[in-house]
Amino acid sequence: MKFRLGLVLGFASGYYLGARAGRARYEQIRRLIARTPFAKVQAAADLSRERFRSGHEPLDAVVPPSPN
């Protein structure tokens, strides 16, 4: 019960402080996260996923058939 109460209080206080910070602070945090190496990896994964879905060739066209 104490854990649940602490979780609810933590969420409520974070929400309250985040709402007070406003849009400008949100954008500042978003830009900071976008500069991290993880963001670059995520962007590369998204790009490769998009390229794969948009125009990949069937596997038979890329890999020649086995001579056996």
Backbone as CSV, one residue per row, in Angstrom:
resi,resn,N_x,N_y,N_z,CA_x,CA_y,CA_z,C_x,C_y,C_z
1,MET,0.824,-1.192,0.000,0.000,0.000,0.000,0.871,1.260,0.000
2,LYS,1.990,1.225,0.766,2.873,2.396,0.816,3.514,2.652,-0.540
3,PHE,3.878,1.576,-1.225,4.489,1.731,-2.541,3.524,2.395,-3.510
4,ARG,2.297,1.943,-3.505,1.294,2.486,-4.411,1.044,3.966,-4.113
5,LEU,0.963,4.323,-2.831,0.760,5.719,-2.445,1.947,6.568,-2.898
6,GLY,3.155,6.059,-2.704,4.343,6.791,-3.140,4.387,6.959,-4.647
7,LEU,3.968,5.928,-5.353,3.932,6.000,-6.806,2.941,7.061,-7.276
8,VAL,1.771,7.074,-6.678,0.749,8.058,-7.055,1.212,9.469,-6.709
9,LEU,1.795,9.643,-5.533,2.280,10.978,-5.146,3.422,11.433,-6.051
10,GLY,4.316,10.521,-6.406,5.413,10.865,-7.307,4.917,11.248,-8.690
11,PHE,3.964,10.503,-9.188,3.398,10.821,-10.497,2.688,12.173,-10.461
12,ALA,1.903,12.403,-9.414,1.148,13.659,-9.304,2.087,14.854,-9.192
13,SER,3.138,14.737,-8.388,4.061,15.864,-8.242,4.828,16.101,-9.543
14,GLY,5.225,15.043,-10.235,5.901,15.205,-11.512,5.010,15.852,-12.556
15,TYR,3.760,15.455,-12.565,2.810,16.043,-13.499,2.614,17.529,-13.200
16,TYR,2.474,17.848,-11.914,2.256,19.239,-11.506,3.462,20.100,-11.890
17,LEU,4.662,19.627,-11.562,5.862,20.403,-11.876,6.075,20.499,-13.384
18,GLY,5.753,19.450,-14.098,5.885,19.492,-15.546,4.903,20.457,-16.184
19,ALA,3.705,20.511,-15.643,2.698,21.425,-16.177,3.092,22.875,-15.905
20,ARG,3.724,23.106,-14.776,4.158,24.462,-14.452,5.320,24.893,-15.340
21,ALA,6.158,23.939,-15.735,7.331,24.281,-16.541,6.904,24.788,-17.910
22,GLY,5.859,24.222,-18.459,5.318,24.709,-19.714,5.990,24.144,-20.952
23,ARG,5.542,24.660,-22.065,5.973,24.169,-23.370,7.446,24.459,-23.645
24,ALA,7.926,25.611,-23.192,9.320,25.983,-23.464,10.280,24.982,-22.826
25,ARG,10.014,24.587,-21.604,10.876,23.619,-20.924,10.784,22.254,-21.608
26,TYR,9.594,21.885,-22.036,9.413,20.619,-22.751,10.261,20.598,-24.012
27,GLU,10.238,21.672,-24.773,11.021,21.743,-26.006,12.514,21.702,-25.702
28,GLN,12.933,22.342,-24.612,14.334,22.325,-24.224,14.776,20.899,-23.886
29,ILE,13.979,20.160,-23.151,14.299,18.785,-22.801,14.297,17.907,-24.046
30,ARG,13.345,18.124,-24.946,13.267,17.335,-26.174,14.499,17.551,-27.041
31,ARG,14.975,18.794,-27.146,16.192,19.075,-27.924,17.415,18.431,-27.282
32,LEU,17.474,18.437,-25.956,18.590,17.815,-25.251,18.624,16.313,-25.515
33,ILE,17.479,15.669,-25.482,17.403,14.237,-25.739,17.752,13.933,-27.192
34,ALA,17.369,14.814,-28.099,17.636,14.587,-29.523,19.130,14.599,-29.828
35,ARG,19.942,15.215,-28.967,21.390,15.271,-29.196,22.129,14.062,-28.630
36,THR,21.452,13.176,-27.948,22.118,12.029,-27.344,22.407,10.973,-28.406
37,PRO,23.391,10.125,-28.167,23.697,9.062,-29.136,22.513,8.122,-29.367
38,PHE,21.697,7.882,-28.333,20.546,7.008,-28.499,19.585,7.554,-29.545
39,ALA,19.414,8.865,-29.579,18.509,9.472,-30.556,19.011,9.230,-31.974
40,LYS,20.325,9.245,-32.157,20.889,9.007,-33.481,20.675,7.556,-33.909
41,VAL,20.812,6.653,-32.966,20.579,5.244,-33.264,19.114,5.022,-33.620
42,GLN,18.219,5.647,-32.870,16.791,5.508,-33.134,16.443,6.084,-34.505
43,ALA,17.035,7.216,-34.859,16.772,7.817,-36.169,17.260,6.912,-37.292
44,ALA,18.417,6.287,-37.106,18.931,5.373,-38.124,18.030,4.146,-38.253
45,ALA,17.537,3.642,-37.146,16.636,2.487,-37.199,15.335,2.849,-37.900
46,ASP,14.809,4.030,-37.613,13.579,4.468,-38.273,13.782,4.616,-39.777
47,LEU,14.929,5.170,-40.169,15.214,5.350,-41.591,15.334,4.004,-42.298
48,SER,16.030,3.074,-41.693,16.170,1.763,-42.335,14.830,1.035,-42.408
49,ARG,14.020,1.168,-41.381,12.690,0.546,-41.396,11.832,1.155,-42.509
50,GLU,11.917,2.465,-42.664,11.136,3.146,-43.702,11.588,2.716,-45.101
51,ARG,12.893,2.630,-45.293,13.413,2.209,-46.598,13.018,0.774,-46.908
52,PHE,13.042,-0.082,-45.900,12.679,-1.474,-46.109,11.215,-1.592,-46.511
53,ARG,10.355,-0.866,-45.841,8.914,-0.954,-46.127,8.558,-0.304,-47.452
54,SER,9.273,0.734,-47.850,8.857,1.494,-49.031,9.207,0.816,-50.340
55,GLY,10.347,0.164,-50.432,10.681,-0.349,-51.746,11.647,-1.493,-51.758
56,HIS,11.496,-2.445,-50.924,12.421,-3.571,-50.971,12.007,-4.541,-52.058
57,GLU,13.012,-5.179,-52.646,12.765,-6.163,-53.694,12.513,-7.519,-53.051
58,PRO,11.801,-8.381,-53.729,11.645,-9.735,-53.198,13.003,-10.407,-53.062
59,LEU,13.131,-11.290,-52.125,14.405,-11.955,-51.859,14.889,-12.739,-53.071
60,ASP,13.996,-13.298,-53.853,14.385,-14.063,-55.036,15.110,-13.190,-56.065
61,ALA,14.786,-11.911,-56.118,15.422,-11.014,-57.077,16.816,-10.631,-56.629
62,VAL,17.095,-10.715,-55.339,18.393,-10.297,-54.815,19.355,-11.466,-54.724
63,VAL,18.888,-12.605,-54.268,19.722,-13.797,-54.074,19.504,-14.754,-55.224
64,PRO,20.583,-15.144,-55.924,20.402,-16.092,-57.029,20.001,-17.476,-56.506
65,PRO,19.289,-18.242,-57.300,18.874,-19.569,-56.854,20.089,-20.488,-56.679
66,SER,19.954,-21.453,-55.819,21.022,-22.418,-55.542,21.184,-23.342,-56.744
67,PRO,22.416,-23.718,-57.093,22.615,-24.622,-58.232,22.205,-26.052,-57.934
68,ASN,21.945,-26.395,-56.710,21.579,-27.778,-56.345,20.158,-28.066,-56.682
